[in-house]
Amino acid sequence: MRKLALHWQILIGMVLGVVFALVLSNFSWGSQFIRDWVKPFGNIFINVLKLIAVPLILASLIKGVSDLKDISKLSKMGLRTISLYIGTTIVAVSIGLLIVNVIKPGDSITDETRTELVQNYSAEAESAQTEAEKQKQTGPLQMLEDIVPSNIIGAASDNGNMLQVIFFAVFFGIGLILIPAEKAKPVKDFFDGFNEVILKLIDLIMLAAPYGVFALLAALVVEAPSADLFKALGMYAITVIIGLLLVIMFYLLIVWVITKRKPRFFINGISPAQLLAFSTSSSAATLPVTMERVEEHLGVEEEVSSFVLPIGATINMDGTSLYQAVAAVFIAQAFGMDLSFAAQIGIIVTATLASIGSAAVPGAGMVMLVIVLAQAGIPEAGLALIFAIDRPLDMCRTTVNITGDAAVSMIVAKSVGKLKDEPVEKNWDDDYPSSEKK
C-alpha cells in the first residue's frame, strides 16, 4: 500500500489534534491532561526546529557563497544578479507586510481569546517588551553594529542573533573563494557534506511533523477554545496567496518593462516549471526544468542561465520571504502584539537575509521562520497557528520562488546582451517530459 504523502499526514494530524482536544475538553480532567501530557511533545517539536536553525544557516549559506568559485564572477553579471535577487526579495517582503497590515487576519481573533493567548505566553511577551524598550534607547546605527559579532560561538548560541550568524557565514564563504582551490577544497567538501547531513535531519524532523502538529493544535484548542482561531487561519492563508499573486504581477511588470517581452510570453515559457515547482515544493528539484525553459523558451543564453539560476535556487526565496513576513505579523496580531515600524523594518531585513540561507527543499521555510520570529521577539509557539496549512502554502510560494529566478535571469541577460530575439512559441507537450534531462 502506498504511503500517505507527508502533507496529508500533517493535515490529518491537525484535524485529529483538534478533535482530540474538543472531545477531552468535555471532561473535567481533559484540559489538564493535554497541558501535562500532550503539549510537551509540541514544545519538543518546536525546540527541534529551533535546534536546526543555526546549522542550517551555516551549512546552506557557506555552501551557496563558496559555490560561486571565482570572486571575479561577482563583477558585472554577478553584482547585477545578486542585487536583483535582494531587490526583488525586499519588494516581496514589503508587499507581504503591506497586505497583512491592510487585511489584519490576526485581528479576527476576539479580545478574550487574544488575552488568553498572551497570558499563556506572558513570559515571552514580557521579554519582548523589555527588548523593545532597550531598542528605543539605542543609537541609529545600533542595528548595523549588532550585525557584526565579536564571538561567533556566542552568536550561534542564541537564535535571536541570527543576523550575526548570517554575516559570519557570508564572510566565511567569501574567504573560501579567495584562497587557493586546493586549500579550500577540504573545507568546502566538509561544508558540502555538512549541508547534506542538515538536509537529511530536516527530512527526519518533517517525519515527526504530524505528531508535533497534533500536540500543538490540541494544546492550542484547550488554551484558546474559540472558533475564531480557525477563521483567522483561513484569513491568513488568503492573505499569503494574495501577496504571492501580487509578487508574480510585479515580476510580469518588470520583465515587460525591461525586456519588452509580454506577460503571456513569459507565463507560457515558464509555466511547466511552475507546475513542477507546485507539485514538488522544491526549487532544487525544479532547477533542471527551469533552466531548460529559460534557455529554450525565454531566450536566455546558457552562459547567463547556468550562473543566475543555480544561485537563485539557493538565495532567491521571494515567496518564502513574503510568507515569513505575513506569518510573523499574523502571529504577532494573534498574540495582541503591536509591532512598531522599526520592528517591521527589522522583519524585512531578517526575512531577506534568512531567505538566502533557506535550503531549496520542502519544510526549510518553516525552520527559517523561527529565525524571523526570534529576531522580532515574537513567541515561536505561534507556529502552531500556521503549521497545519504550511504544506499547501509551501507549494504556492515555491512556484513564486522559481518564477522570480526566471524573471531575474531574463533581466540580467538583457542587461549584458545575452537575451536572444523572441523565439517562436512551441507547444511544451511536444518536448516533454523534461524530467528526463535531470
N, C-alpha and C positions, 0 to 999 in steps of 0.2 A: 504494500500500500504506500502511495506517495506521501511523503512527509508534508504536513501543512506548512505553508510559507510563513516566515517569521512575522511579517506584518499582520497576518491573520491571527497568529498566536498572541501578538500584543493586543489586538483589538478584543480578542476573546478574554484575555487577562483583565482588561479594563472592565468589560461587562460583568465578568464573574466577581471582580472585586467590588463593584457597585452593588450587585445583587446580594453578595455575601454580607456586606455591611448593612444593607437595608433589612435583611432577614434578622440578623443578630441584634439590630437596634430595637427590635420588639421585645427583647428580653432585658431584664434589669442588669444582668451581668455582661451583656453583649458588647457594649461600647468599651468598657474597661478591658475586656478580653482582647479586643482589637488593638487598643493602645499598648497593652503589655506584651502581646504575643504575635501580633501581625505587623504593626507599624515598624518595629526594629528591623525587619527584613527590608522594608522600603528604605530606611535610613542607611542600611548597609549597601544597598544598590547605589544610592546617591554617593556614598563615600568612595565606592569603587570607581565611579565616573570621575570624581574629583582626583582620585589617586592617579589616574592615567593621563590627566591633562598636561602636566609638565613634561613627562616623557614624550607625549605626542607632539608637543610643540618643538622640542629639541630635535627629535628624530626627523619629522617631516620638513621642518624649515631648514635645518642644516643640509639635509639631502637635496632639497629643492634649490637652494642657493649654490651649492657645490656642483650640481649638475650643469650649471652654466659653463663650467670647464675653463673658459677663457674670459678673463676680465675685459678684454677688448670688445667682446660681444655686447657689453653694456654701453657701447658708444652710441652711434646713430640709431640703429634699429632697436637695440636693447633698451635704451633710455626711453624711447617713444613707446615701446611695448609696455614696460613697467609703469610708466606714467599714465598711460591709458587705462591699464588694469586698476591702478589705485584710484584714478579719477572716476571710473565707472562704478567702482565699489562704494566710493563716498557718495555718489549720486544715489545708488541703490539704498544705502543705509538711510540717507536723508529722506528719500521717498517713503521708506518704511516708517520712520519717525513721524513724518507729516501725516500719513494715513492713520496711524494708531492714535495720534493725538486728536485727529478730527473725529474718528469713529468712536474712540474710547470704549473698546469692548469690555475692559475690566470694570468699568463703571456700572455695568448692568448687574453687578453683584450688590445685594442690598447692604445697607449700613450695618444691620445686625450680623450678617454673615461675615462682612469685612472685619467687624470688631472682634468676632470670634477668632478669625484667622490671625489677626495682629496679636491677640492675647496668647494664642498657641505658640507664636514665634516672637514673643516680646523681647527675648534676649537679642535676637538678630536685629530687630527694629531699633532697639536702643543703641546697639553697636553702630548701626548705620547713621543714626542721628549724631552720635558722638564724632564719627568720622567726618560728617558733613560740617560740623562746627569747626573742626580742625582745618578743613579745606578753605573755609571762609577767612581764616587768619593767615593763610599763606600768600606769597607774592605771585605776580602774574606769570612768572616763568617756572613756578614750582613743579608743574606737570612735566615740563621738559627736563628739568633737573632730575625728577624721580624716575625717568625712563632709564637712566644710566645707573646700573647697580655698582656698589662698592664691593660686593661679595656675592658671586653668583650662587654659591651654596645657600646662603641666607635667602636670596631672592627666590630660589627654587623651592624653598620650604613653605612658601605661602602663596596660594593661588591668587591672592589679591595683588601680587607683584608680577603678574604675568607679562606686563609690558616690558619689564626688565629682562625676563627670560627671552622674550622675542628679540630684544635688542642684542643680547649675547649670542643667540643662535644665528642671526644675520651677520654679525661681526665675525663669528667663528667661521661661517660658511665662506665669507669673503677671504679670510685668511687661508682657507684650504685652496681657493682658486689661485692665490698669489704665489704659493710655494711650489717648488718643482713637482711635477706629476708623480714621479717615482716615490717621493717622500709623502705626498698627500694620499697616495693610493691605500696604504694600510688603514689610515684614519677614515677615509671615505668608505672603504669596504666595511669597516666597523659600523658606521652610521647607516649604511645601506642595510646591513643585516639587522641592526637595532630597529630600524624603521619597519622591517618585515615582522619582527617579533611584536612590536607595538600594534601593528595592524591585526596580527593574529589574536592578540589579547583583546582588541576591540571586538573581534568576532565572538570570542568566548563570553565577553561581557554582554553582548547583544543576545546571546542564548538565554541569559538569565533575565532579560528584559520583561518577558510576560509575567514572571513571578514578582519582579520588582514593581511593575505597574499594578499588579493585583494588590500588593501590600500598600502601595502609596494611595491608590484610589479608595481602598477600603478605609484607610485611616482618614482620608480627606472627607469622605461621606459622613463618617462618625463625628468628626470635629467640626464640620460645617454642613449639616444636613439640610441643604437647600437646593431646589431645582434650578435656581438662577445661576449656579455654577456652570451647569451644562449649557444653559442659554449663552452664557459668556464665552464658553469654549467654542460654540458654533460661530459666534461673532468674531472670535479671534481667528478662526480658520478663514472666514470670509475676508477679514482684513488682510491676512497674508496673501491670499490669492489676488485680491485687487491690487495690492502693491506689486506683486510679481508681474501682473499684466501690464501695469504702468511702466515697469522696467523694460519689458520687451518692446513696448511702444517707443521708449527712449532709444533703444538700440536701432529700431527701424528708422527713426528720425535722423540719427547721426550718420547712419550708413547712407541714407538717401541724400543728405546734405553734402557729405564729404566725398563719397564715391560716385554719386549720381545714379546709383542702382536703385530701382524701385522696390518698395517693400514686398511686393508679390514675388519678384525675382529672388530676393533674399530668403523668404519663407519657403518657396518651392525648392531652393537649393539645399537648405539645412534641415528641412522637415524630417527626413528619415533618421538623422542623428538625434533630433529632438525626441522622436518616438522611442528610439533605443534608450536614450537617457531617462525617459519617463519610466520605462519598464525595468531598468536595472538600478536606478538611483545611484549610478556610479559614473563620474566624469572620466575616470581612468579606463573603465571598460568600454566607454563610448569613443575614446580617443581615435582608434583606427578608422572608424566610420566618419568621425568629424573631419579628420584630415583628408579622407577621400572626397567627401562632399565639398569641402572648402577649395581643394585643388581643382577638381574636375568640373564642378558645377557653379562655383562662385568666382573662379578665375584667379585665385591667389597662387602665385608661383611657389614651388616646393621649397625654395630657399627661405621664404618667409614662413610658410605654414609649419615647416619642421622645427622652426625656432620658437614661434609665437604660441602654437597650440600646446606643446608639452608643458611650457611654463604656465600657460593658462590653466591647465588641468591641476596644477599644483597651487598656484597663488591667486587665481581669479575665481572667487566664490561669491558673486554678486547676489545670487538668490539666497545663499546661505546667510550672508551678511544681513540682508533685508529681514529675513526670518528671525535672526538673532535680535535685531533691534526691536522688531514688533513684539517678540516674545518677552524681552526684558521689560519693556514698558507695560505690556499686558500684565505680567506677574506683579510689577510694582503697583499698578492700579488695583489689582486683586487684593493686595495687602494694604491698600489705603495709603501707599507712599506717594508723596508729591515730588517727582523728580524735577530738579531745577534745570534751567537752560544749560548751565555748566555741566551738570551730570549727564545730560543728553548729548552734549558735545563729546564728553568722555566715552559714551557708548559708540558714537561714530568712529572715534579713534580706535577704541579697543576692538570693535567688530571688524573694522577694516584690516587691522594688523593681525587679529586672530584668524581671519579668513585665509591669510597667507599660509598659516600652519595647518589648515584643515586638510586631512587626508581625503583623497578623491574616492572614498568608499562610503557605502551606506552606514549611517549611525554616527559618523565622526562629527557631524554638525551639532548633535546634542551634547557631545563632550565639550566642544568649543563654546557652547552656550554657557556652560559652567563658568568659563573664564570671564565672559561678559558680565554675568550676574555678580560674580565675586568682585570684579573691578568697580561695579556700580553700587556695591553694598546691598544688593537685593538678595533675600533669602533663597538659597539654592533649592530648598524644599519645594519651592513653587514649580519646579519641574513636573511635579505630579499633576499640575493643571493641564499640561500640554503634551506629555509624553505619549498618551494613548493615540493621538492623531498625528504623531510626528512622521510616521512612515508615508502616509498619503501626501503630506506636505513636502516630505523629502523628495518624492518623485517629481513634484512640481518645481521645486527650487533647483534640482539638478538639471532640469530642462532649461531653466533660465541661465544656469552656470555655463553650459556648453554653447548656448546662443550668444552669450557675451564673448566667449572665446572666438567664435566665428566672426562676430562683428568687429572685434579689435583686429583680427588678422587681416580683414579687408581694408580697414583704415590704415594700418601700418603698411600694407602692400601698396596702397595708393600713394602714400607719402614718400615711399622710396622707389616708385616707378616699377613695381613688381606686380601690378594688378593688370591682368590681361583684358582685352576687349571682351565685352559681354558675350559669353559663349552661348551657342544655340541650346535652347532648353531641351532636355532629354526626359523621357519617362523613366523615373527611377526604378520602376518594376523591371525594366529591360536589363539592368546591370546589377541586380541583386540576387542572392544575398551578399552584402558587403562583408558580413561577418567572416566569410571565407578568407578575407585578406588579413585577418588578425595574425 
